Amino acid sequence: MRSPTRTTSDEYGEELVFARRRGEETARLWHSDADWEMFLVGDHSIRLDGPMDGMITVADLIINREEATWLSSCLAASRRLRQGRT
């Protein structure tokens, strides 16, 4: 079974890819600015308490507000795929 995948690019042309497999609690995020390293993300992964005031992070990745909004919508739309959800 294929994982639902969503992609976007930010105002700087950096690309992001989101995927969540059915039955898994966490999803995967790849960001071109992070050399396509994979980050595991979940409902509480987006943080507003980075080392600098106003910094938004997810896992160890700094993201901007638009990327955080996009990721949040991807997480919300894929919640039904988590374990025990139909």
DSSP file with accessible surface (Angstrom, degrees, kcal/mol):
  #  RESIDUE AA STRUCTURE BP1 BP2  ACC     N-H-->O    O-->H-N    N-H-->O    O-->H-N    TCO  KAPPA ALPHA  PHI   PSI    X-CA   Y-CA   Z-CA
    1    1 A M              0   0  188      0, 0.0     2,-0.2     0, 0.0    21,-0.1   0.000 360.0 360.0 360.0 134.2    0.0    0.0    0.0
    2    2 A R        -     0   0  218      1,-0.1    20,-0.2    19,-0.1     3,-0.0  -0.471 360.0-121.1 -77.7 148.2    1.3    3.4   -0.9
    3    3 A S        -     0   0   22     -2,-0.2    18,-0.2    18,-0.1     2,-0.2  -0.705  31.1-107.7 -84.8 137.0    1.7    6.1    1.7
    4    4 A P        -     0   0   48      0, 0.0    16,-1.3     0, 0.0     2,-0.4  -0.478  44.4-164.2 -61.3 130.5   -0.2    9.3    1.1
    5    5 A T  E     -A   19   0A  63     14,-0.2     2,-0.4    -2,-0.2    14,-0.2  -0.967  13.5-171.1-125.0 138.8    2.4   11.9    0.1
    6    6 A R  E     -A   18   0A 136     12,-2.5    12,-3.0    -2,-0.4     2,-0.3  -0.978   5.9-170.8-126.8 142.2    2.2   15.7    0.0
    7    7 A T  E     +A   17   0A  97     -2,-0.4     2,-0.3    10,-0.2    10,-0.2  -0.933  10.3 161.5-130.8 154.6    4.7   18.1   -1.4
    8    8 A T  E     -A   16   0A  50      8,-2.0     8,-2.7    -2,-0.3     2,-0.4  -0.959  23.8-139.3-155.6 169.0    5.2   21.8   -1.4
    9    9 A S  E     -A   15   0A  71     -2,-0.3     6,-0.2     6,-0.2     2,-0.1  -0.990  19.1-133.1-134.6 148.0    7.9   24.4   -1.9
   10   10 A D    >   -     0   0   19      4,-2.5     3,-2.1    -2,-0.4     6,-0.0  -0.251  40.6 -84.4 -90.8-176.4    8.5   27.6    0.0
   11   11 A E  T 3  S+     0   0  137      1,-0.3    -1,-0.1     2,-0.1    -2,-0.0   0.672 128.7  53.8 -64.5 -16.0    9.1   31.1   -1.2
   12   12 A Y  T 3  S-     0   0  161      2,-0.1    -1,-0.3     0, 0.0     3,-0.1   0.342 120.2-105.6 -98.3   3.4   12.8   30.3   -1.6
   13   13 A G  S <  S+     0   0   51     -3,-2.1     2,-0.3     1,-0.3    -2,-0.1   0.515  71.1 146.8  84.3   5.3   12.2   27.3   -3.8
   14   14 A E        -     0   0   44      1,-0.0    -4,-2.5    18,-0.0     2,-0.3  -0.579  40.7-137.5 -74.8 136.8   13.0   24.8   -1.0
   15   15 A E  E     -A    9   0A 107     -2,-0.3    17,-3.1    -6,-0.2     2,-0.4  -0.737  16.6-166.2-101.3 146.5   11.0   21.7   -1.3
   16   16 A L  E     -AB   8  31A   2     -8,-2.7    -8,-2.0    -2,-0.3     2,-0.4  -0.977   1.0-164.9-127.9 143.2    9.3   19.7    1.5
   17   17 A V  E     -AB   7  30A  33     13,-2.4    13,-2.5    -2,-0.4     2,-0.4  -0.996   3.8-169.7-130.0 133.5    7.8   16.2    1.3
   18   18 A F  E     +AB   6  29A   4    -12,-3.0   -12,-2.5    -2,-0.4     2,-0.3  -0.970   9.9 169.0-123.0 136.8    5.4   14.7    3.9
   19   19 A A  E     -AB   5  28A   5      9,-2.2     9,-3.5    -2,-0.4     2,-0.4  -0.993  10.4-176.3-147.6 141.7    4.3   11.0    4.1
   20   20 A R        -     0   0    1    -16,-1.3     2,-0.3    -2,-0.3     7,-0.1  -0.988  17.6-142.7-137.7 129.4    2.5    8.9    6.6
   21   21 A R    >   -     0   0  125      5,-0.4     3,-1.9    -2,-0.4   -18,-0.1  -0.664  34.8 -95.8 -88.6 144.8    1.8    5.2    6.4
   22   22 A R  T 3  S+     0   0  125     -2,-0.3    60,-0.2     1,-0.3    -1,-0.1  -0.305 110.2  20.8 -56.8 133.3   -1.4    3.7    7.6
   23   23 A G  T 3  S+     0   0   27     58,-4.7     2,-0.4     1,-0.3    60,-0.3   0.385  95.8 117.6  89.5  -4.0   -1.1    2.4   11.2
   24   24 A E    <   -     0   0   68     -3,-1.9    -1,-0.3    57,-0.3    57,-0.0  -0.811  55.6-151.1-101.9 138.4    1.9    4.5   12.1
   25   25 A E  S    S+     0   0  105     -2,-0.4     2,-0.3    57,-0.2    18,-0.3   0.820  81.6  50.9 -71.0 -35.3    1.9    7.1   14.9
   26   26 A T        -     0   0   56     16,-0.1    -5,-0.4    17,-0.0    16,-0.2  -0.754  69.9-150.2-107.1 155.8    4.5    9.3   13.3
   27   27 A A  E     - C   0  41A   0     14,-3.3    14,-2.4    -2,-0.3     2,-0.4  -0.603  20.2-115.3-109.9 176.1    4.9   10.6    9.8
   28   28 A R  E     -BC  19  40A  20     -9,-3.5    -9,-2.2    12,-0.2     2,-0.4  -0.929  23.4-168.9-118.7 141.3    8.0   11.4    7.8
   29   29 A L  E     -BC  18  39A   1     10,-2.4    10,-2.7    -2,-0.4     2,-0.4  -0.995   2.1-171.9-130.2 133.3    9.2   14.8    6.6
   30   30 A W  E     -BC  17  38A  65    -13,-2.5   -13,-2.4    -2,-0.4     2,-0.4  -0.966   3.4-168.3-121.4 143.2   12.0   15.6    4.1
   31   31 A H  E > > -B   16   0A   2      6,-0.6     5,-1.7    -2,-0.4     3,-1.6  -0.996  21.1-144.5-134.2 127.8   13.3   19.1    3.4
   32   32 A S  G > 5S+     0   0   31    -17,-3.1     3,-1.4    -2,-0.4    -1,-0.1   0.832 101.8  60.4 -61.7 -31.5   15.6   20.0    0.5
   33   33 A D  G 3 5S+     0   0  107    -18,-0.3    -1,-0.3     1,-0.3   -17,-0.1   0.662 102.5  53.4 -71.5 -13.4   17.4   22.6    2.7
   34   34 A A  G X 5S-     0   0   18     -3,-1.6     3,-1.8     3,-0.1    -1,-0.3  -0.074 125.5-101.1-107.6  29.3   18.3   19.8    5.1
   35   35 A D  T < 5S-     0   0  150     -3,-1.4    -3,-0.2     1,-0.3    -2,-0.1   0.839  71.1 -66.6  55.3  33.7   19.9   17.7    2.3
   36   36 A W  T 3 <S+     0   0  115     -5,-1.7    -1,-0.3     1,-0.2    -4,-0.1   0.690  83.7 166.5  62.3  22.9   16.7   15.5    2.2
   37   37 A E    <   -     0   0  113     -3,-1.8    -6,-0.6    -6,-0.4     2,-0.4  -0.414  37.6-118.4 -62.2 142.1   17.4   14.1    5.7
   38   38 A M  E     -C   30   0A  85     -8,-0.1     2,-0.4    -2,-0.1    -8,-0.2  -0.707  28.1-167.1 -88.5 135.9   14.3   12.4    7.0
   39   39 A F  E     -C   29   0A  14    -10,-2.7   -10,-2.4    -2,-0.4     2,-0.5  -0.982  18.0-134.1-120.7 131.5   12.6   13.7   10.2
   40   40 A L  E     -C   28   0A  98     -2,-0.4     2,-0.3   -12,-0.2   -12,-0.2  -0.740  32.9-176.0 -82.6 130.0   10.0   11.8   12.1
   41   41 A V  E     +C   27   0A   1    -14,-2.4   -14,-3.3    -2,-0.5     2,-0.2  -0.937  11.0 173.1-130.8 151.3    7.1   14.1   13.0
   42   42 A G    >   -     0   0   12     -2,-0.3     3,-2.0   -16,-0.2     4,-0.4  -0.783  53.0 -70.2-142.0-172.6    3.9   13.8   15.0
   43   43 A D  T 3  S+     0   0   48      1,-0.3     3,-0.2   -18,-0.3    33,-0.0   0.752 130.6  37.7 -58.3 -27.7    1.0   15.9   16.3
   44   44 A H  T 3  S+     0   0  168      1,-0.1    -1,-0.3     3,-0.0    -3,-0.0   0.098  86.9 101.1-113.4  24.4    3.2   17.7   18.8
   45   45 A S    <   +     0   0   29     -3,-2.0    14,-0.6    13,-0.1     2,-0.5   0.772  56.3  89.0 -80.7 -28.0    6.4   18.1   16.8
   46   46 A I  E     -D   58   0B  48     -4,-0.4     2,-0.4    -3,-0.2    12,-0.2  -0.622  62.9-171.9 -77.9 120.7    6.0   21.7   15.8
   47   47 A R  E     -D   57   0B 117     10,-3.4    10,-2.5    -2,-0.5     3,-0.2  -0.913  28.7-169.3-119.5 141.9    7.6   23.8   18.5
   48   48 A L  S    S+     0   0  127     -2,-0.4     6,-0.4     8,-0.2     7,-0.1   0.174  74.6  83.2-108.1  14.5    7.5   27.6   19.0
   49   49 A D        +     0   0  100      8,-0.1    -1,-0.1     5,-0.1     7,-0.1  -0.235  57.7 150.7-116.3  45.2   10.2   27.6   21.7
   50   50 A G        -     0   0   19      5,-1.3     5,-0.2     2,-0.2     4,-0.1  -0.049  66.2 -88.4 -67.2 176.7   13.4   27.5   19.6
   51   51 A P  S    S+     0   0  122      0, 0.0     2,-0.4     0, 0.0    -1,-0.1   0.750 114.6  53.7 -63.0 -22.4   16.7   29.0   20.9
   52   52 A M  S >  S-     0   0  128      1,-0.0     3,-2.2     0, 0.0    -2,-0.2  -0.896 103.7 -93.1-114.1 145.4   15.7   32.4   19.4
   53   53 A D  T 3  S+     0   0  177     -2,-0.4     3,-0.1     1,-0.3    -4,-0.1  -0.281 111.1  12.1 -55.7 128.7   12.5   34.3   20.1
   54   54 A G  T 3  S+     0   0   59     -6,-0.4    -1,-0.3     1,-0.3     2,-0.2   0.436  90.0 144.3  84.5  -0.7    9.9   33.4   17.4
   55   55 A M    <   -     0   0   25     -3,-2.2    -5,-1.3    -5,-0.2     2,-0.5  -0.536  37.1-152.2 -75.4 135.3   11.8   30.5   16.0
   56   56 A I  E     + E   0  63B  11      7,-0.6     7,-2.5    -2,-0.2     2,-0.3  -0.926  18.7 178.9-108.0 130.6    9.7   27.5   14.8
   57   57 A T  E     -DE  47  62B  22    -10,-2.5   -10,-3.4    -2,-0.5     2,-0.4  -0.918  21.1-167.9-129.2 156.6   11.2   24.1   14.9
   58   58 A V  E >  S-DE  46  61B   0      3,-2.4     3,-2.7    -2,-0.3   -12,-0.2  -0.966  76.5 -35.3-141.0 124.4   10.2   20.5   14.0
   59   59 A A  T 3  S-     0   0   47    -14,-0.6   -12,-0.1    -2,-0.4   -20,-0.0  -0.430 126.8 -33.2  55.2-124.4   12.5   17.8   15.2
   60   60 A D  T 3  S+     0   0  159     -2,-0.1     2,-0.4    -3,-0.1    -1,-0.3   0.135 118.1 106.0-106.1  20.5   15.9   19.5   14.8
   61   61 A L  E <   -E   58   0B  15     -3,-2.7    -3,-2.4   -27,-0.0     2,-0.5  -0.845  63.7-139.7-108.2 131.6   14.9   21.5   11.7
   62   62 A I  E     +E   57   0B 106     -2,-0.4     2,-0.3    -5,-0.2    -5,-0.2  -0.784  30.3 178.4 -86.8 127.6   14.1   25.2   11.7
   63   63 A I  E     -E   56   0B  10     -7,-2.5    -7,-0.6    -2,-0.5     2,-0.1  -0.886  24.1-118.1-127.5 161.3   11.1   26.0    9.6
   64   64 A N     >  -     0   0   38     -2,-0.3     4,-2.5    -9,-0.1     5,-0.2  -0.401  37.2 -96.7 -92.8 175.0    9.2   29.2    8.7
   65   65 A R  H  > S+     0   0  166      1,-0.2     4,-2.5     2,-0.2     5,-0.2   0.887 122.7  50.7 -60.4 -42.3    5.6   30.0    9.5
   66   66 A E  H  > S+     0   0  115      2,-0.2     4,-2.4     1,-0.2    -1,-0.2   0.910 111.5  48.1 -64.1 -41.3    4.3   28.9    6.0
   67   67 A E  H  > S+     0   0    9      2,-0.2     4,-2.9     1,-0.2    -2,-0.2   0.902 111.5  50.8 -65.1 -39.5    6.1   25.6    6.3
   68   68 A A  H  X S+     0   0   11     -4,-2.5     4,-2.6     2,-0.2    -2,-0.2   0.900 110.4  49.3 -64.6 -40.4    4.7   25.1    9.8
   69   69 A T  H  X S+     0   0   91     -4,-2.5     4,-2.2     2,-0.2    -2,-0.2   0.931 112.7  47.3 -63.7 -45.6    1.2   25.8    8.6
   70   70 A W  H  X S+     0   0   42     -4,-2.4     4,-2.2     2,-0.2    -2,-0.2   0.945 113.6  47.8 -60.4 -47.6    1.6   23.3    5.7
   71   71 A L  H  X S+     0   0    2     -4,-2.9     4,-2.7     1,-0.2     5,-0.2   0.916 109.8  53.1 -62.3 -42.0    3.0   20.6    8.0
   72   72 A S  H  X S+     0   0   60     -4,-2.6     4,-2.5     1,-0.2    -1,-0.2   0.910 109.5  48.2 -60.3 -41.5    0.2   21.2   10.5
   73   73 A S  H  X S+     0   0   64     -4,-2.2     4,-2.5     2,-0.2    -1,-0.2   0.883 110.8  51.2 -68.7 -36.0   -2.4   20.7    7.8
   74   74 A C  H  X S+     0   0   10     -4,-2.2     4,-1.5     2,-0.2    -2,-0.2   0.927 111.3  47.7 -63.9 -44.9   -0.7   17.5    6.6
   75   75 A L  H  X S+     0   0    4     -4,-2.7     4,-0.5     2,-0.2    -2,-0.2   0.928 113.5  47.8 -61.6 -44.2   -0.6   16.1   10.1
   76   76 A A  H >< S+     0   0   44     -4,-2.5     3,-1.0     1,-0.2     4,-0.3   0.922 111.8  49.3 -63.8 -43.7   -4.3   17.0   10.6
   77   77 A A  H 3< S+     0   0   68     -4,-2.5     3,-0.3     1,-0.2    -1,-0.2   0.775 113.6  46.7 -68.5 -24.0   -5.4   15.5    7.3
   78   78 A S  H >< S+     0   0    9     -4,-1.5     3,-1.9    -3,-0.2     4,-0.4   0.409  79.4 100.7-101.0   4.7   -3.5   12.2    8.0
   79   79 A R  G X< S+     0   0   87     -3,-1.0     3,-1.8    -4,-0.5    -1,-0.2   0.849  74.0  64.2 -57.4 -35.9   -4.6   11.6   11.6
   80   80 A R  G 3  S+     0   0  132     -4,-0.3    -1,-0.3    -3,-0.3    -2,-0.1   0.708  94.0  63.0 -63.5 -17.0   -7.1    9.0   10.4
   81   81 A L  G <  S+     0   0    3     -3,-1.9   -58,-4.7   -59,-0.1   -57,-0.3   0.640  80.6 106.5 -82.9 -13.3   -4.3    6.8    9.2
   82   82 A R  S X  S-     0   0   27     -3,-1.8     3,-2.1    -4,-0.4   -57,-0.2  -0.171  89.6 -69.5 -64.3 162.5   -2.8    6.4   12.6
   83   83 A Q  T 3  S+     0   0  137    -60,-0.3    -1,-0.2     1,-0.3     3,-0.1  -0.172 121.9  16.8 -54.0 134.7   -3.1    3.1   14.4
   84   84 A G  T 3  S+     0   0   82      1,-0.3     2,-0.4    -3,-0.1    -1,-0.3   0.461 102.7 109.7  83.0  -1.0   -6.6    2.3   15.5
   85   85 A R    <         0   0  120     -3,-2.1    -1,-0.3    -4,-0.1   -62,-0.1  -0.840 360.0 360.0-108.2 147.3   -8.2    4.9   13.2
   86   86 A T              0   0  160     -2,-0.4    -4,-0.1    -3,-0.1    -5,-0.0  -0.831 360.0 360.0-125.7 360.0  -10.2    4.2   10.1
